[in-house]
Amino acid sequence: MEKIVAPVVDGGADIKLQTRVAEIFGKSNTGSNTVKVKTTDNQIYEFDELVLTTPLGWLKQNLQAFHPPLPPRLTAAIQSIGYGCLEKVYMSFPKAFWLEPDAANNSNRTVKGFCQWLSPSYASSTNPSRWTNEIVELGSVDPSVAHPTLLFYIYGAESEYVTSKVRSLSSSSSSGTGADKNGSGTSPDQNEAAQQFLYDFFKPYYSLLPSYNPSDPNCQPSGCLATDWLHDELAGNGSYCNFQVGLQEGDKDILAMRHGVPEEGVWMAGEHTATFVALGTVTGAYWSGEDVARRIAEGYGRSVSGGRESAV
């Protein structure tokens, strides 16, 4: 992250932290061929061009912030594309025990990369609905960044249950600076009760990994962190765009958001405007920013070379 932002920071950009945008005024509204942004504390900032990287969920909830209103086709696109509730739970251990052959069971089985527990029937006390659980294990990636951590992906009703439970357990120790206040995308400071809930909730799954031994300290979680985008209003109370059943013009919807409103000086970037192969990914969000920067530069007569080749 430091490498990515270095050109901005080193270039002397004025970065406003803890600042919320309330309204956006396009060029036809300002009458000055500039875009103006009004914050919740009534400060006004003026720009030649504005690149809007807010999540799709925020756009859905804040269409009234734009002056003039966004074009009907763009508004329809924002309302049509689905917005998900994927959450992540990172659980770390002293050692990536799942990468060691399971000698206790006379097996050479290990788990590397990805693992799923489909509709588990053996966790009725914590998962009576038999929600599918899945992980990406981070112990077998490149050694320079490998970490003895399991990344659980949860979604749907399971996301709602886990985030609400963690939030409830954490609220007693929260100082009122939770995700809905600071837009951090994580629950309020997760106290011991919340952490223990997460350990217990996911134990039926990580305890089935190779070489797990309940008496081995290396098999006991040493820490965890759960995202909470569902309760983060700056994220639009969710995460990641998706194509719901019944969607009629999803491709055109994405193209409309990707186009933005350049005549008003309002451009859009983010995972919901990415190339189709990278929709709903951090990679896609990054690429979309590059593409918008290229289009703006070209609009000012500056040629751009050496970057990633544009894709559909």
C-alpha positions in Angstrom: 0.0 0.0 0.0 2.8 2.4 0.8 4.3 1.8 -2.6 1.0 2.4 -4.3 0.3 5.8 -2.6 3.9 7.0 -2.7 3.6 9.0 -5.9 0.5 10.8 -4.5 2.1 11.5 -1.1 5.5 12.4 -2.5 3.8 14.6 -5.1 2.4 16.8 -2.4 -1.3 15.9 -2.7 -3.5 17.4 -0.1 -5.3 14.4 1.4 -8.3 15.0 3.6 -8.9 12.3 6.2 -12.0 11.9 8.3 -13.9 14.1 5.8 -17.3 13.1 4.4 -18.7 14.3 1.2 -22.4 15.3 1.3 -23.0 16.8 -2.2 -21.4 16.8 -5.6 -22.0 19.6 -8.1 -21.2 19.0 -11.7 -19.8 21.5 -14.2 -23.2 22.5 -15.6 -24.4 23.3 -12.0 -21.4 25.3 -10.9 -21.2 27.4 -14.1 -17.4 27.6 -13.7 -16.3 24.5 -15.7 -15.2 23.0 -12.4 -16.6 20.3 -10.1 -17.4 21.3 -6.6 -17.7 19.0 -3.6 -19.5 20.0 -0.3 -18.6 18.1 2.9 -20.8 17.4 5.9 -19.1 20.2 7.7 -20.0 22.7 4.9 -16.6 23.0 3.4 -16.4 23.5 -0.4 -13.7 22.0 -2.5 -13.3 22.7 -6.2 -11.7 20.5 -8.9 -11.1 20.3 -12.6 -12.2 16.7 -12.6 -13.6 14.4 -10.0 -13.0 10.6 -9.8 -15.6 9.0 -7.6 -14.4 5.7 -6.1 -17.3 5.2 -3.6 -18.7 1.6 -3.4 -21.7 0.7 -5.4 -23.7 0.4 -2.2 -23.0 4.0 -1.3 -24.1 5.1 -4.8 -27.4 3.3 -4.4 -28.0 5.1 -1.1 -26.9 8.5 -2.1 -28.2 9.3 -5.6 -29.7 12.5 -4.1 -26.1 13.8 -3.6 -25.6 14.6 -7.2 -26.4 18.0 -8.8 -27.6 17.8 -11.5 -29.1 14.3 -11.0 -27.2 11.5 -12.7 -28.4 10.6 -16.1 -31.4 8.2 -16.1 -29.4 5.4 -17.8 -26.6 5.7 -15.2 -29.1 5.8 -12.3 -30.8 2.7 -13.7 -27.5 0.9 -13.9 -26.6 1.7 -10.3 -30.0 0.5 -9.1 -29.9 -2.7 -11.3 -26.6 -4.2 -10.4 -26.7 -6.3 -7.2 -24.6 -5.5 -4.2 -23.4 -8.4 -2.0 -22.7 -9.1 1.7 -19.4 -11.0 1.5 -17.4 -10.7 4.7 -14.0 -12.0 5.7 -12.7 -13.5 8.9 -9.0 -13.8 9.3 -7.9 -16.3 11.9 -4.2 -16.7 12.7 -2.3 -19.5 14.4 1.2 -19.8 15.8 2.0 -22.2 12.9 0.4 -23.3 9.7 -0.2 -26.8 11.0 -2.4 -27.8 8.0 0.7 -27.7 5.7 2.3 -30.6 7.6 1.5 -34.3 6.7 -1.1 -35.7 9.0 1.2 -38.2 10.7 -1.2 -38.9 13.6 -3.7 -40.4 11.1 -1.0 -42.1 9.0 -1.7 -39.8 6.2 0.3 -37.5 4.0 -2.7 -35.2 3.5 -2.2 -31.5 3.6 -4.3 -28.5 2.6 -2.9 -25.9 0.4 -4.7 -23.0 -1.2 -8.5 -23.4 -1.0 -10.9 -25.6 1.1 -14.6 -25.9 1.5 -17.0 -27.4 3.9 -20.3 -27.9 2.0 -23.5 -27.9 4.0 -21.9 -29.3 7.1 -24.1 -31.4 9.3 -21.7 -31.7 12.2 -22.0 -28.2 13.7 -25.6 -28.1 14.6 -25.1 -26.1 17.8 -23.3 -23.2 16.0 -24.5 -23.7 12.4 -28.0 -25.3 12.4 -28.7 -23.8 8.9 -25.7 -25.7 7.6 -24.1 -22.7 5.9 -21.3 -23.6 3.6 -17.9 -22.4 4.8 -14.7 -21.9 2.8 -11.2 -20.7 3.4 -8.1 -19.5 1.5 -5.1 -20.5 3.6 -2.3 -18.0 3.5 0.5 -20.3 4.7 1.5 -21.7 1.3 1.7 -18.4 -0.7 5.1 -16.8 -1.6 7.4 -17.2 1.4 8.0 -13.5 1.5 4.4 -12.9 2.4 3.2 -16.2 3.8 1.4 -16.2 7.1 -0.1 -18.9 9.3 -3.6 -17.5 8.7 -6.9 -18.9 7.5 -9.1 -16.5 5.6 -12.8 -17.5 5.9 -15.3 -16.2 3.4 -18.9 -15.9 4.5 -21.9 -14.4 2.9 -25.7 -14.2 3.0 -27.5 -15.0 6.2 -24.2 -16.3 7.7 -22.7 -12.8 7.2 -25.6 -11.1 8.9 -25.5 -13.5 11.8 -21.7 -13.4 12.4 -21.3 -9.7 12.0 -24.3 -8.9 14.2 -23.1 -11.3 16.9 -19.6 -9.9 16.9 -20.9 -6.4 16.9 -23.2 -7.1 19.9 -20.5 -8.8 21.9 -18.0 -6.0 21.1 -20.4 -3.1 21.8 -19.8 -3.2 25.6 -16.1 -2.3 25.0 -16.6 0.0 22.0 -16.0 3.7 22.5 -18.4 4.6 19.8 -16.0 4.6 17.0 -17.3 1.5 15.2 -17.5 0.9 11.5 -20.6 2.9 11.1 -18.8 5.9 12.5 -15.4 5.7 10.9 -16.0 3.6 7.8 -13.3 1.2 8.7 -15.2 -1.8 7.4 -14.4 -3.8 10.6 -16.4 -4.3 13.8 -15.9 -2.2 16.8 -12.8 -3.3 18.8 -13.4 -7.0 19.1 -13.2 -7.9 22.8 -12.4 -11.3 24.3 -16.0 -12.5 24.1 -16.2 -11.6 20.4 -13.0 -13.3 19.6 -14.0 -16.4 21.5 -17.3 -16.5 19.6 -15.3 -16.5 16.3 -12.9 -19.2 17.5 -15.9 -21.4 18.6 -18.0 -20.7 15.5 -15.2 -21.7 13.1 -13.6 -24.5 15.2 -15.8 -27.3 13.6 -14.1 -26.5 10.3 -10.4 -25.7 11.1 -10.4 -28.6 13.5 -10.9 -30.9 10.5 -7.7 -29.7 8.8 -4.7 -32.1 8.6 -2.5 -32.4 11.6 -5.0 -30.6 13.9 -4.4 -31.6 17.5 -6.6 -30.0 20.2 -3.7 -30.3 22.8 -1.1 -28.7 20.5 -0.7 -24.9 21.1 0.1 -24.5 17.4 -3.4 -25.5 16.6 -5.0 -22.9 18.9 -5.9 -19.5 17.3 -3.7 -16.7 18.3 -5.9 -13.9 16.9 -8.6 -13.0 14.5 -10.2 -10.1 12.7 -13.6 -9.9 11.1 -14.8 -7.4 8.6 -18.2 -5.7 9.0 -19.1 -4.1 5.8 -22.8 -4.9 6.4 -22.9 -2.3 9.2 -20.6 0.2 7.4 -22.7 3.0 5.8 -19.7 4.4 4.0 -19.4 1.0 2.2 -23.1 1.1 1.5 -23.8 -1.6 4.0 -22.4 -4.4 1.9 -19.5 -5.4 -0.4 -18.9 -6.3 -4.0 -21.2 -6.0 -7.0 -22.9 -9.1 -8.5 -25.4 -10.1 -11.2 -28.7 -11.2 -9.7 -31.1 -13.6 -11.3 -33.4 -11.6 -13.6 -30.9 -8.9 -14.5 -31.6 -7.9 -18.1 -28.8 -5.6 -19.2 -26.0 -6.2 -16.8 -23.3 -5.6 -19.4 -24.7 -2.3 -20.5 -25.2 -1.3 -16.8 -21.5 -1.9 -16.1 -20.5 0.1 -19.2 -22.8 3.0 -18.1 -21.1 3.2 -14.7 -17.7 2.8 -16.3 -18.5 5.7 -18.6 -19.6 8.0 -15.7 -20.6 11.6 -16.5 -17.4 13.1 -18.1 -19.3 16.1 -19.5 -20.0 17.0 -15.8 -16.4 16.3 -14.8 -17.7 13.3 -12.8 -15.9 10.0 -13.4 -16.4 6.7 -11.7 -14.0 4.0 -10.7 -14.2 0.9 -8.4 -14.8 -2.8 -8.6 -18.3 -2.2 -10.0 -16.8 -0.4 -13.1 -13.9 -2.8 -13.8 -13.3 -4.9 -16.9 -15.7 -7.8 -16.9 -13.1 -10.4 -16.1 -12.2 -8.5 -12.9 -15.6 -7.3 -11.6 -16.0 -7.6 -7.9 -12.2 -7.7 -7.2 -9.6 -5.4 -5.7 -7.6 -6.0 -8.9 -10.5 -4.7 -11.0 -10.9 -1.7 -8.8 -7.2 -0.8 -9.3 -7.4 -1.3 -13.0 -10.5 0.9 -13.2 -8.7 3.7 -11.6 -5.9 3.4 -14.1 -8.4 3.4 -17.0 -10.1 6.5 -15.7 -6.8 8.3 -15.2 -5.9 7.4 -18.8 -9.1 8.8 -20.2 -8.8 12.0 -18.3 -5.2 12.5 -19.4 -6.2 11.8 -23.0 -9.0 14.3 -22.7 -6.5 17.0 -21.8 -4.4 16.0 -24.8 -1.8 14.0 -22.9 -0.7 10.7 -24.4 -0.3 7.8 -22.0 2.0 5.0 -22.7 3.6 2.1 -20.7 0.5 1.3 -18.8 -1.8 -1.8 -18.8 -3.6 -2.4 -22.0 -7.3 -1.6 -21.8 -9.7 -4.6 -21.8 -13.4 -4.9 -22.1 
